[in-house]
Amino acid sequence: MAASEETDTTGETNQPSGATTAEPTDDLVSTHHTITANGKRLSYTATTGRYVLREESFTDGKFDGHVAKAEMFVTSYIADAPANGNRPVTFAFNGGPGAASAFLHLGLLGPRRVLSGDAGQPAAPPYGLADNPETLLAHSDLVFIDPISTGFSRAVQGGKPGDYHGYQRDIESVGELIRLWTSRNGRWLSPKYLAGESYGTLRAAALAEHLQSKHGMYLNGLLLISAVLDMGTIRFTEGNDLPYSLFLPSYAAIAHYHGKHGDRPLREVLEEAEEFAARDYPWALSRGARLSAEDREEAVRRTAELTGLSTDYVDRVNLRVEHVRFFTELLRDRRLTVGRMDGRFTGWEPDAGGEHFTDDPSVSGLIGAFSAGINHYLRQELDYANDLPYEVLSARVHPWSYADFEGMSVTAADKLAKAMRTNPHLRVHVGCGHTDGATPYYAAEHTLAQLEIPSELRDNIEVRYYPAGHMMYVHEPSRIKQSADLAEFVSR
């Protein structure tokens, strides 16, 4: 039942002209459920709805009070276990920027999951939901957070949503939600984890430092899924050759999946690609016009061999294979493109001569299932009523502000390193998909290797790999393995 039966959950008002706008209030709804997880019956309470975020306001140095600024949508799951304070709680969010938490919620961590299908076998509408026996709820309470302008999260009436569409304000608002939820639910003495995917990993790394310095909230661990901590490792900008090397092993993995490496084992292909990307390839790129004809020919040959592209193509792009161009070129002879989020997926382009695909088949192949699943689940199973559209992937957050990084690369690696140095108990789990063409695994390895932390803290970091893409959990064997890896991590 809602906390207040008079709360208008639609976010709309029908006030007469000139009437005072009603003060926003939380509109939380709780329901009770059971599931069999890890062979044991687990009872839990699900609470979903919007928390009102308030900020301290001052005028001429005088305190005006806590002013409502935004309403942030949250779904939490608390197991009906003894309240001894020792049960972990994991705060989870996706990335984008502009993605709601529906993907981690219904794809991997939550007690219910969407039946989305996988590469080559996408599910057909109207889709379906099933219990998730591998849910992380068996080991940790869960709180799924939708950043402002995603899901049902919005600025208050009269507020400016754009104020939250940027690196720093996003961290501050999500951090405030975490502080608020922790305080209201009496969980300051519980082990606490952050789980982020994609841009959500950059958010999680920065949040670890922010929560420490702002609120004295020290975390036990970070679950970084499809990690990107330094945008300079994945952005193909003029004069930045680093991404070409860091994407190459993922290109090789995708090429292997599509039969470009014959019967060679994937591990053998990846080892060769990683060795080339670490030494000879960046050296060849750095030489520019100084590269001899013989060395250039060898670099072209090896790049083409590893990526599955023709030597003619690699030569014409001057050894620099940009990622969307790769996804468009790899299977051109079959009139197919491959996915950016997951290179196992393929799609058809009306213009088979185009240089850049117009659609990512790994997104279009999955978004329908997750959209239908989360809209049905929240409204019909968790009893949350709201006429607003649930923004699974919102374009309204763009342009995203990186004002804090003017003239610099966008990175949270320094924040993560500081958080680890300050809190030597902070552990980091990184999950990588080999066919992820958005946040390549070798780029994550590169950034982790550069963290400015003492050698003894290196043991706090673990990396796990899966034979799938960005949302590796749509691949059933990867989902089962990843669920076990995360359960083991939060249970230590």
N, C-alpha and C positions, 0 to 999 in steps of 0.2 A: 504494500500500500504506500502511496506517496507520502512524503513527510508532511505536506500541506495539501489538502484536497482542493484548495482554492488557487494553487499555483497554476499559471498558464504555461504549459510546457511547449507551446508552439513558438514562443519568442515573438508573437505578434500581439498588438494591442488594438482595442476597439474603443479607445478613449475619445470623448468629444474633443473637438478642437479647443485648444487652450487648457485642457485638463492636465493635471500633474501626472507624470509617468510613474507607475507603481514601482517601488523598489524591488529589484530582482531578488529572488530567493532560491535556495537549492530545491531541486525537484527530484529527489532521490526515491527510487522504488526498489524494494527488497523482495526476493523470492527465494524459495528453499528447494534444493535438489539433491539427488544422490547419483553416484556413478560408481562403476566397478573399475578401479585403476590399480594396475599391478596385482590383479587377482584379489584385491581387497575392496570392500564396500566403503565408499567415502561420501559422507554427507557434507554439504557446504551451503553457504548463503551467498547469493549473487546480489549485488547492489549496483544499480546503474542509474545515471542521471547527471545533471550538471551542478557543479560546485561554482558558487559565485566567487571570483577572485577580486580582492579589494587591495587598494594601495593607500598608504598613508599620504594625506594631502596637507599642504601647508600654504598659507597666504600671508605674506609679509612676516614670515617667521612664526606665525601662529598655527597651531595644529587644528585642522578642520575636521579630522576624523578619518575613518577608513571608507574610501569611496569605491563603489562597485565599478569595475572596469571591464570585466569579461566573465563569461560563463563557460566553464571548461567541462567537457563531457568525459566521464570516467565509467568504466565497468570494473568492479572489484569482485574477487572470489575469496571468501574466507572459510577455511575448513572448520567443521564443527569439532574442534580438538580442544584439549585442556588449554586454558588461557595461561600458559606458563611463560609467555614472552619469548620462548626460544624458537618458535616456528619462524622460518625466514619469510620475508615478503619481497616479491620481485615487481618492480615498476617497469612496464613495457610500453614501447612506442615504435612506430615505423619511421620512415624518413621522408623522402621526396626532394626538397621540402614540398609539402602539400599532401602527404599521404596520411590517412587515418590509421589507427592501429588494427584495422580489420584483418590484415594479412597475418601478423603474428598471433592475433587473437584466435582466428578460426583456421589458421593453417598449421600451427605448431604447438602453441603453449596452452590454450584454453581447454576446458572440459568438453567442449563441442567443436567439431571441425567440419568444414565444408568439403563436399565431395567434388573436387574441381577437375579431376582427371589429370593427365600429364601429357608430355610431348608425344604427338602422334595419336593420342587417345583423349582429347579434351572431352569433358562431360558435356552433355546436351542440356539445354534448358528444359524444364524449370529448375534443374539442379537438386541438391539435397544436402541434408546435414546428418551427422552421425556422432555418437559418443566417441570421445578420444581417450582410450584406455591408457595412453602414454602421456597424458596431460602432466605438465609440471606442477599442477595443483596438488598432486600426490606428495610433493616434497616442499612446496613453498606456496604461501598465499600469493595471489596475483592481482595487480592493478594495471589495467590498460588505459592509457592516456591518449586522447586526441588533441593535438595542439590546436590553437585558435585558428578558425576558418576551415578546419577539417572535421569530419564526423558531424556531430551536432554542436561543436564548440563555436562560439561566436563572441564578438565584442558586444557589450551591452547596448541597448538602444541609445543612439546618439554618440556612441563611442566610435573610435577609429580603428578598424581591424588592421589597417596597414601599420599601425604602431607596433604590432606583434609579428610582422612579416620580415623578420631579419634575425641574424645570428644571435645577437646579445639579448634582445627582448624575448626571443623564443626560449632561451635558456632560463631567463629570469621567471617567465610565466610557468614553465613546466616545473622549475625548481620550487616555486611557491606552492604549486599544487601538491607536490610531493611532501613538502613541509606541513601543509594544511592537513592532508590525509593522515600522515603519520601522527600528528598531534591529536586529531579528533578520534583516532582509533587506538590510541595508547600504545603505539608501536616503536617508541624511541629505543627501547632495549631489545628489539628484534633484530636478527641479522637482516641486512638490507642489500638488495641487488638491483642493478639497472640492466634492462635488456633492450638493446636498440638494433635496428636493422638499417643498413645503407646510410643515408644522412643521419639516421637515428644513432649510428655509432659515433659520429662526430659530436652529436648532441650529448650522448652519454658520457663521452670522455670529458667534455667541457663541464658537464653537470657534476661530475665527481669532484672536480676542483671547486666549482661554485658552491656546492652544498657544504663542503668542508670550510671554505673561507667565509661564507655568508652566514651559515647557521650552525657551524660546528658539527654537522652531520657527517660522520665517517662511514663509508660503505664497506661491505665485505667483498663485493666483487662486481665486475662488469661482464655482461654477456654480449659480445659484439658479433653480430651476424651480418655477413657480407660487408666487411668493414672498409670504410674510407676515413682516415684520420687526417690526411693531408691532400687537399684538392689538387695541389700541384702535381701529384702522381697520376691523376686520371684526366687532366684537362689538356687537350691538344692545342696549345696556344703557340703563337709564333715565337720561335727561338727556344722553346722548351722541348728537348728531345727525350726527356726522361720517360714520358708515357709510352713511347714507341717500344722501348725495351721492356717495360713492366707489363704491357699487354701481350707481348709475344707468346709467353707460355700458355695463356688462355686461348689465344688464336690456335695454338698447336692442339690444345685439348678439344676445341670445337671441331677442328679439321679431323682429328682422330675419330670423334664421334660419327662424323659423316663419311667415314671410310677412306680418307685421304692418306692414311698411313698403313694401309693394308692390314696385316695381322700382327703388327708390332704391338707389344703391351703398352698401355697408356703410361705406366710409370717410366718406361724406357724413353718414350717420346718426351715426356715432361722433363726428365733429367737432362736430355740433350738440349731442349729449348731453354731451360734455366741456365745451363752453362753458357750457351751462346748469348743469352740476354745479359749475363753478368759480365762478360769480358769482350768478346770479339765484336758483337753487334754495336754496343755503345761506342766502342773505339772507332768503328767504321763510320758511324754517324758523326762523330766529333771531328773526323779528318776533313770532311767537306771536299773542296777542290784538291786537297792534298792527297786524297786517296788514290793510289795507283790504279791503273786499269785492271791489273791482275787481281788486286785486293778487292776492288769493287765487284768484279765478276764473281769472286768467291763469296762475298757477302750477299749478293743478289741470289746466288744459287742456294745458299743455306737458308736464307729468309724464306724463299719460295718453297723450299722443301719442307720446312717446318710448318708454315702457315697453310699449305695446300693451294697456294696461289701460283700463277704462272710466273716464270722468270721475266717475261715481257712486262707483265703488270708491275711487278716489284721494281723493275728498272725504271718504268715510266713514272712511278710515284717517288722516285729518288730514294728508295729504300725505306720510306716512311709510310707505313700502312696505318692510316687513321681508322678508328674502330667502326664507325658506321659504314665507311667505304668497304671495310673488310666484310661486314655482315651482308652487304649488297653484292659483293664480288664473288665470294667463296663458291656459291652454287649457281652462278649465273648461267652456266651451261645447261642447268636443269630448269632454268627460269624460276628459281626459288631464291628467297632471302632467308637469313637465319636471324634468330632473336638476339637482341642486345642483353636483355635481362637473363636470358637463358638460351645459349647457342644451340641447344638440342631442338628447339622449336623451329619450324620453317613456315614461310608464307609465300604468297604469290603476288607479284607486282604487275599492274597493268602495263607499265613501261619497263620492259625487260632490259632496256639500255640505259636506265637511270643510274646515277652515281651514288645517290643516297636513297635508302628505302623511305617510303612514306608512312609505314606502319611497323611497329615492333610486334611480330607475331607471338612473342612470349608474353606480352601484356594483353593483347586482344584475345589471346587464347584462354586467359585466366580471369580477367576483370569481371566478366559477367557472372561467374560463379560466386566470387567473393562479394560482389554488390548485392546479388539476390540473397545470399546467405546471411550477411550482416543485417540487412533490412528486415528480413523475416525473423531472425533470431531475437533481435532487440525488442521488436514490437510484439511478436506472438509468444515467445518463450520467456522473455524477461519482463514483459508487461510494461515496457516504457512507451508512452504515447507522445508523439511529437510530429507535427505536420511539416517541419523543416525537412529538406532533402538531406540525407546522410551523405556527406562529401567523402567518398572513398579516396578519390584522387582529385584534389582541387587545384585548378589553375589560378584561382583568385589570390593565392599567396605571392604571385610573381608580379613585378620583379622582387626577388628576395634580397634584402639589404645585407651587404658585407662591409658596411661603413667602417667597422673596426679594423679592417684589413687593407685599407687604402694603400696601394703601392706595394702590397705584400701578398704572399700566397696564403690562402685560407687554410688554416690548420688548427687542430686541437691537440696535436701530438705534444706540444709543450705543456698544455693543461694536464694531460694524462700523466706525463712524466712528473710534474710537480705534485699531483695528487698521490702518486705512488711513493715519491720521496717523503712526503709529509706523513702518509699513512702506509707504512711498510707491510701492513696486513692486507692491503687491497690486492685482490687477485683478478686476473683478466683472462677470459676465455674468448677466443676468436674462431668463428666458424666460416669457412671459405668453400665456395663451389667452384670446381674446376672449369665449368663452362659458363661462368658468370662473366659477361662482357661489359658490365657496368662498373663493378668494383672488383677488378682482377685480383686474384689471390697473391700474385707475386708483388703487387703494389703494397698490399697489406704487410707482407713479409718485410719489404723494404722499409716501410715506415716504422715498424716495430723494432727493426735492427738499429734505427737511428735514435731511439728514445734515450734521452739523457738521464739514465738511472744507473745506480751502482750495480756491479756485476751480480751481487747476491740477490737482487730483485728480479733478475732475468727468470729465475725459477717460478716467479709468480705469474708468468705468462704461458698459456698453452694455446696451441693452434690445432684445429681439427679440419679435415678436408672431406669433401663429399663429391661424388661423381654426378653433379647436377649444377644448376645455375644459381642466380641471385636468391630466389626463393626455393632453395634446395629441398625444402620439405614437401613440395608437390610431387617429388620423386619418392615413392613409398619406401624403398629400402633406406634412402637417405633420411627420411622423416623418422623412421624407427631408430636408426643409429644416432641421429642428432638428439632426439628426445632422451636417449639413455646418457649421452655425453653431458647434456645440460643438467639432468637429474643428479648425476655423479658430482658435477661441479658445485651445485648449491647444497649438497648434502654433506660436504666435508666438514 
